[in-house]
């Protein structure tokens, strides 16, 4: 801004310039805001996964230790539930703060999936600093940390590593030492503050998980009593293809190195190695087969104990395959057709697909089929095979009809005719095509068309045009039309990706 005497208008421009600079200085780019949103989403997913892991720990402990050894397990169970209650209380408190952010931030913007006022730098400061909610949260975080740690034995507290803690900085961070000021103070966008709260919720869940694991782990520190045995049978799959072997492991969950159990299935002895027997069932015929494993083990007092597995069932089925197109029940010529291919009882990586009359590419269950326009009207087979035990098995085939692509409609500037402004027609320069309500994004190339121009009180003039773009003659004629003129585009020929040519319906425009 120059010195010296300035006009009132120049002073106003200068003031507006300064205001703009201030706004730019306060603005946070969408890239940074999106980064916070992505981090927040990742933390939410992590928190959900940790919570699922905690629920599984509780369920496993309740269904085993709490039932088998209630006297020892009950105190641990109660402490673990206290840890859960402490963590839920703090997480719910944080959620209420996030709800305040959502209300003040005008809810969620459907376009960004983030808070509508996510770039606002006053809302978080107003709630967390001015209303002292940040200081209250700091106190609750540290109180919850101490409550969780107090549930553990002194020897277990030494290895605590969870990050649930809210300490003031020893050295100033951007001139701030207070924990609340550092995380929610001046210059903090709303989405950043919301992400910090989500991180704290994730920290809460991680702290709960660590405490619960240590509590439940104390049940296993005692010596295991090997006088109790449970018979277990494990089979990789109960669904077997005819001709393929069915295998299962029969073993003890606990064993003594000084003893070797005897294992049999349906009274037939199995060879035993490392306390385990491997049973191979017959698969020569189709049907449902059942078997029971028996384990006999000599205890230290010389007494032989016998344990039986629950009845096991496996099914032998004929080879079969499932082939399903991802979008249609036909194959369209000239374009890539996505297909999913799978076979029951076989991993996806062992299944292969092939065809005659076209090409198929891909793997791991996802394939793309291409056929030429010359195959339209024919039926083609997709064949499925799988590798198992070094052999290739033919699992069958399925027949599909080859269909031509539908005919598009002609468009000029997105319209297929009608009454339009004179200027609108004069600015037109291209004949385009469009497919309505078709699942594939298919492009057609206009090869040629003719344009007829009928001006009021004048003879009709027809011009031939090669390609989709308007020639100089057509553009010149468009620039010469008068109000009330009629322009007819007809004999429109286009070509699809299958190489087949189609003649489209003509379109007519009236200039006004």
Buried (B, 14 or more C-beta within 10 A) or exposed (E): EEEEEEEEEEEEEEEEEEEEEEEEEEEBEEEEBBBBBEBBBEBBEBBEEBBEEBEEBBEEBEEEBBEEEEEBBEEBBEBBEBBBEBBEBBBEBBEEBBEBBBEBBBEEEEEBEBBBBBBBBEBBBBBBBEEEBBBBBBEBBBEBBEBBBEBBEEEBEEEBEBEBBBEEEEEEBEEBEBBBBBBBBEEBBBBBBBBBBBBBBBBBBBBBBBBBEBBBEBBEEEEEEBEEBEBBBEBEBEEBBBBBEBBBBBBBEEBBEEEBBBBBBEEEEBEBEEBBBBBEBEBEEEEEBEBBBBBEBBEEEEEEEEBEBEEBEBBBBEBEBEBEBEEBEEBBBBBBBBBBBBBEBBEBEBBBBEBEBBEBEBEEBEBBBBBBBEBBEBEBBBBBBBBBEEEEBEBBBBEBEBBBBBBBBBBBBEEBBEEBEBEBBBEBEEBBBBBEEBEBEBEBEBBBBBBBBBBEEEEEEEBEBEEBEBBEEBBEBBEEBEEEBBBBBBBBEBBBBBEBEBEBEBBBBBBE
